[in-house]
Amino acid sequence: MARYRPRIWSLVTSLSVPCAMVVLWARTLDAASPPNIVLIFADDLGYGDLGSYGHPSSTTPYLDQLAAGGLRFTDFYVPVSLCTPSRAALLTGRLPVRMGLYPGVLEPGSRGGLPLEEVTLPEVLAARGYLTGMAGKWHLGVGPEGAFLPPHQGFHRFLGIPYSHDQGPCQNLTCFPPATPCDGICDQGRVPVPLLANLSVLAQPPWLPGLEEHYVAFARDLMADAQRQGRPFFLYYASHHTHYPQFSGQSFAGSSGRGPFGDSLMELDAAVGALMTTLGDLGLLGETLVIFTADNGPETMRMSHGGCSGLLRCGKGTTFDGGVREPAVAFWPGHIAPGVTHELASSLDLLPTLAALAGAPLPNVTLDGVDLSPLLLGTGKSPRQTLFFYSAHPDETRGVFAVRRGQYKAHFFTQGSAHSDTTVDPACHAASPLTAHEPPLLFDLSEDPGENYDLLGCAARVAPEALQAVKQLELLKAQFDAAMTFSPSQMARGEDPALQICCRPGCSPWPSCCHCPEPHP
């Protein structure tokens, strides 16, 4: 993928309007056409990885300009710090335990997946007349005959890999052209990762250095086709960047000064620039809401090949903020005033928020998300007051591990994760066992975002405000756990190797015979 000049921002500037006009447009939004929606979801990106969030050497000019021209969130969360459950929450507005997406993540041969009875965001928007498309990483199940794949979950078009690109052998793959191999060996004994177009295999494996360029071309076609058809579009752009093993095209290889991780982040940033350029070329910038965030915190065990959680504690796989707090930006010129918000928000909130902005009815199920449109449009504050966090391996006995209300966060249980190994904090590591805390660990995130100073254990005298906060958080946890019903685990349905996608069904020797590589330069 070639690099892009930031010519779109002159268009953005020309669409800037006073806050009073933003409020006026918000009042008349219901009468207007529903907005196009671009939802960009990065992979394993830390809170501190972008320039706009403080990283001193990341090269992310397009994302930084998106943040400067939109509403940047400082307190945006995901409910679980792993790929599968986080993506399920994003697309349904529901906690993953409600749909059985626990423990851990789905595998290429998993029998389970995102239940088809769940109502997804693309299904909500398709019913409103949207053309829906997804590019990138799915990771919500394959199933028999591809039953759980995006074409059966509300997406009219799909181009992508059905799970993480390390869930197949990668020791013979090129990650950076012309011939730099991928780092590590990834998962052995499985089929090479397939690239799908809807339900058909395009390549197995794909040429990773050209993958992002394919996704950008897919996105352009979706936008242009929707405009020709006179209908709004929903693009879910779920990039593989910056998940291990990192890869990029020729334009970015060795260019970032931050190693393979930085090179892949540069390509993600350029893809965002390409999407925004396309919107500008089509004259759709003022008619399109763009949201950027990520699925979970950085995989610090990869060291320089992993991301950065900034000032936050730990990373992927934990319930500390480094695992569950994410960068997030909402951009919609003329409707969302540029700025920074410290209001609480969650990926769970996107389904009800986008449904409200599109004028679509909500599904008749229990939702864990709330409508953030008043916050986005400047007509009110976030209705979200509380956040509940489950571990990567939840159970009904322990319930939620952590609760945040306002500025206070309590950890009732903590457990380290291999994903967060190699940090200097031993509480992050896999060797840190499951530990119950009575009383809970209590942190004031407004003063201590790094969760370093337990208000109930560090002071000789506990402040009355802290005592009041912990009582409230204990009550919230008890009430929430009592009301929650876990659905049977989809992961517990086990695996069937025959469910793995193969471009040459019935071939031998399996699985290495499933080899239909994409031609490349």
N, C-alpha and C positions, 0 to 999 in steps of 0.2 A: 504494500500500500504506500502510495506516495505521501509526502508531507503536504499539509494544507496551510495556506496563508489565512490569517484571521480576518478575512474580508467581510465576514457576516456581521461583525460587531458594529460596523457603521449602520447596518440595517437595524440592529437592535437599538442603537442610540436614537435613531430616527423615530422609533416606536415608543420611546420613553415618554411618560405622561405624568402630570402631577398626581399626588395621592388622592386628591378629591375626585379626579376622573376615574381612578381605579375603583373607588367605592361606588361611583355612579354605574360603571360597567358591571360591577358585581350585582347591583340591584336589578339590572336588565338582563343578566346572564340567562335566566330561565327562558326568556323570549328569543334568545339567539340560538344559532346552530350549535350543537354540541362540539366541544373542542376535539381536535386530533390529540392523541396521547402517545408520547414516546417515553417508555419506562426502561431506563438503562440500569442493569444490575451487574455490578462487578463481582469478582470471585476472590475471596480471601484477601480483601483490601482492608488495611488497617485505618483506624481513625486518624493517624498521623502521617499517612502516605502522600497526601496531596499538598501542593504548595499553598492552597487556600486554607489548609488546616495546619500549616506551620512547618511542613517539611522543608529543610533548607536547601536540598539539592534535587528534589524531584522536578522533572521537566513535564509539567502538565498545564500548558498555557490555555488550552481550550476549556478544560474543566475549571481552571481558575477564573476565566472570563465568564463562564456559565454561572459560577458562584457570585461573581461581582455584579452580574446583571439580574440575579434572581434572589430568592430567599434561601439563605444558608442556615441549616439547622446545626445547633451545637449539642442537642440532647435528643438525637434520633436513635432508636433502638430496634433490634430484632429480638424475638422471644427466645430463640435457641441459637447457639453459636456453632451450628453445623449446616452443611449444604442442604440436604434433603428437607429437614424440618423447617428451615428458614424459608426455602422456596415455596413450600406448601402454605406457610402462613401468609406469605406475600400474595399468592394468587387466590386465596380463599377468605382472608380476613379472619381466620380461625386458628386457635392454638393447635399445634400439630397433634397433641395427645387426643384431641376430639376426633381425629380421623385416623388414628392408629399409626401415625408416622413416627415411630420410636421403636426401639432405641437405635442410635447411630444413623447410618445412611443406607439407602438401597444399593444393591449390587447389580451388575449386568444380568445375572440370572435370577434375580429375585422374583418370587411368585406374586408378591404384593406390589402395590403402587398407590398413587393417589386415587381413592375410591371414586368411581364414576358418578356416584350419587352426590358427591360434593359439587357445589356450584362455584365455578371459577370466574375470575375477573373477565377473561375473554368471552365467556358465555353470557355474562351480564351485559357486556358492551355489544356483542353480536346481536342480541335481542333488540338493541336500540338502533341497529342498522350499521354498525361499524364493520369495516373490513379488518379482520384481526390476523396478525402474523407474528411469528416468533423466530428469532435467529439466535443460535447459541446453545448453551448448556441447559438441558431439561432436568434430569436427575430426580424425576418423580415417578419412575417406574417404566418398564417396557411391557412385560406381561405376555400372555399367549396371543399370538398374531398381532402384537403391538397394541394390545387393548388399552394400555395406560398412556400411550404417546400423545403429544399435543393435538394431532388431528381429531382425537376422540375427547378432547378436553376444552373445546371451544375455539381452537385456532384454525382459521381457514387455510393458512399456509405455515409451513415449518421447514426451516433449514437449520440443521444442527446435529450435535452429538447427544445421544440420549442420557449420558451420565458424565462424570468427570473424565477428562482426557488422560488421567493417569490410571484409569481402571482397565488397563490392558497393557501389554508389553510395549515398552518404548525404547529399549536399549539400541534398537536398530533404526530409530527414527531421527530425522534432522529437525532440530528446533530453531536453529539460526542459520540462514544461508551464508555461504554456499554449502557448507558441509559440517557445521558444528552439531554434534549429536546432543540429544536430550540428556539432561543430568539424571543419573540413576537408571533404574531398570523398570520402575513402576510395578504394576501387578502382573504376575506371571500366571501361566496356566489358563489364560482367558483368551477370547478372540481379540484381534486387533480392534481398536475403537472404530466404529463406523460413522460416517457422515451421511445423514439421512436428508432426503427431500420428501417431505410428508412421510409416507411409509416405505419409500424405496431407498435402497442403498446406492448412494452416488459413488462412494469410495470407501475402501477399508484397508488400510487407514488413509485418512486424508493427508495432504501435504500441509503440515502445520504452519509453515511460514506464509502460506497463501490463504489461511482460513479466515482471518479477519476481513480480508478484501472480499471474499465471497459473501460474508455477512453484510458488509456495507452495500454491496451491489443488490442483494436481496432486499435490504431496507429501502433503497432508492426506488426499486421497482414497486414495492408495496405502496409507498407514498404517492408515486406518480399514477399508479393504477387507481387508487382510491380517488385522487383528484379528478381523473378522467371520468370515473363513474359517478362523481358528485356525491360522495359519501365520506363520512369521517373514517379515520383509521386508528387502530391501536397497534403499536409496535412494541413488543417485549423483546428488548435487545439484551440478552443474557450472555455477556462476553465470558470467555474462559479466562481472560486476564484478571487477576495476576496469580492464578492457581499454579502450583508446581505440577510438572516441570514447565518453566516459562519458555515462551517462544515469541518470535516476531518475524516480520518481513525484512527484506534487505535494507530498507530505508532506516531501520531503527536498530539493527544489530550492532552492538558495540558503541552506540551513540549517546547513551544516557549519562554516563559517568557513575551509574549506580548498579552496574552489572546486569545480568539477565533479568532480574526483577524490574529494574528501571527501564530496560529496553522494552519489556512487555507492557509496562505502564505507559510508556511513550506511545506505543501503538494503540492502546486503548484510548488515550487522549486524542490521538489523531482520528480515530474512528468517530469519537464524539464530534470533533471538528467537521468531519465529512458529513455526518448526519445533519448538523446545523447548517452547513453550506447547502445541502440539498433542500432543506426547508426554506432557506432564503431564495434559492433559485426558483422554487415553485411558488414563491410568494405566500408561504404558509406560516411564517414565524409568528405573526400575531394571532394565528388561529390554532396554535399548537402548544399544549402543556408538555414540558419536558421535565422528567424527574430522574435524578441520578442518586443511587445509593448502592449498597453492597450486602452480601448475604451473611457475613460474619467477620470477625476480626482476623488478624494476620496469623499465619502458621509460623510462629517464631522458631520452631524446631529446625526450620530450613536456614536459619541465620541470614546470611546475605541474600539467599534465594527466597526469603520470606519477607513479609511486610513489617510495618512499624505501627504500634498502637499509640505512639506519641507519649503523652504524659499519663496514659491510662494503664491500669494494671493487667498483666497477663494478656492472653489472646484467645485464639480459636479453641473451642472445646471447653471453655470455662464460663462461669456466670459472673466473673469480674467484668468491669466495664470494657476492658480491652478486648473481650470476646464478643460483647453484645452491643456496644455503642458504635455507630457507623457514621461516616460522612454522608450528608444528604443535602440535595439542592433541588428546589422547585423553581422552574423558569417559565414564565409566560408573559411576554412583553405586553404592556397595556392592561394587564389584569393583576399580576403579582408585582408589588413594588419591591425593588431591590432592598436588601437589608439582611440582618442577622436576627434569628429568633432563638431564645433560650427556653421556649415552651417545650413540654414533653411531647414526643410523637413516636410512632412505631410503624414498622412495615405492615403491621396488622391493619393500620388505618387507611391504607391506600385503596382497598376495595370500596369501603363505604364513601370515601372522599371522591373517588373518580366516578362512582355511580351517581353521586349527587351532582357533580359538575356536568355529567352527561345527561342528566334527567332520566336515569334508568332506575327502575324499582329494585330494592334490595331483595336478596333471596330470603325465603321464609325459613331461616335457620338461626341458631344462636351465633351471633357474631361477637368477636372479641375486639374488633376495631371500632373506631369512632370517626365521625365526619370532621375532617380538618379544613373543610372549604372556608369557613369563616376566618380562620387563621391565614390561609393562603391569600384570600381576597381582601384582607384588611378590614373585615367587618366585625371581628370578634377575636377571642382567644381560643386556644386549644381546649376542647372539652376533656382531654385526657388528663387525669390526675394521678393515675396509678399504673405501674408496670409490674408484671409478674414474669419471673424467669425460671424456666425449667433447665435441668441438667441435660446433657446429651444422652443420658440413660435414665430417664425418669421412671418413677413408680408411684402408685397411689398412696403408699404408706407414708413416704416422706413429702410428697407433694412438691410445691414450688420450692426452689432452693433460695431464691432471693426476691425481695419486693422493694420497689422504689415508689415513694409517695412524696411529691414535691422535691425538696432538696435532700431528703434523707433516703438512704438505702440500707436495708438490713439483709445480712446473709445468715440464714438459718442452717444451711449446710454449705460446705465448700468441698471441692475435689479438683485436683490438678488434672492435666491432660498431656498426653504425649505431643499433641499439636503445639503446646505452649512450652515445650522443653527448651533448654539452652538460655532462657532468660536468667537474670541474676536473682530473681525472686523464687525461692524453692516452693512457695505455695502454688506456683503455676505448673509445676512439673508433674509428670505422671507418677512420680514417687510420692507425691503428696496425697495421702489416702482420703477417702470419704470421711468427713469430720462433721459431727453435729455440734452446733454452737448454742449453748444455753447459759446466759442470754445470748441472743444473736450478736454478730459483729454489726456495729452501727457506724455509718459514715455520713458526714455532711458533704455531699458532692459539690455544693457551691463553694466550699472552702478547701475541700480535699478531693479533687477529682481522681487522684491516684489511689484512693482507698487505702491510705497508709496509716491513718490514726483512728483507731476504734474508740468512739466516744464513751463507750461503757467500760473500757479497759485501760485507757491511757491516762485518764485524769484522776487525781486524788479525790475530787468531788465531781459527781456527775451533774451536769446542768439540768434544771427542770425541763427545759425544752427537749433535751435528749430523752429524758424519761418519758415524757408525753409522746414523743415520736415513736419510740420503740413499742409502747403499749398499743398505739394505733396500728403499727405495722404488724404486730403479732395478731391483732384482731382481724386485720385484712387477710392475712395468710390463712387463719383458721376458717374464716367464712368462705374464702375462695376455694380452699381444698375440700371443704365439706360439700360445696355445690358442684364440683367438677366430677365428671364421669369420663374415664378413659375408654376409648374404643379399643377393641382387640388389635393387637399389634400387627401391622402389615409385614414387618420384618420377621416376626415369628412364624410366618407362613413358609419360611425357608427359601431355599434356592433350587432351581432345576437348570443344570448347565445347558439343556436343550433349548431354553428360552433365550439364550444369548443370540443376538442377531448375527447372521452369517450371509455374506454375499454369494456363497456357493453352497446352498443347503444340501446336506447329505454327503459332503466331501470328506476326504480322508487324506492325510492324518489330521484329525481334529484336535485342537482348534486352530493350529497354525495354517491349515489349508484355507481358512477364511481370509483370503488375501487377494484383494482387488485394488491395488494402490492407485492413487491419483497421479496421473502424469504431471511432471513438474520440470521447470527449467534445468 
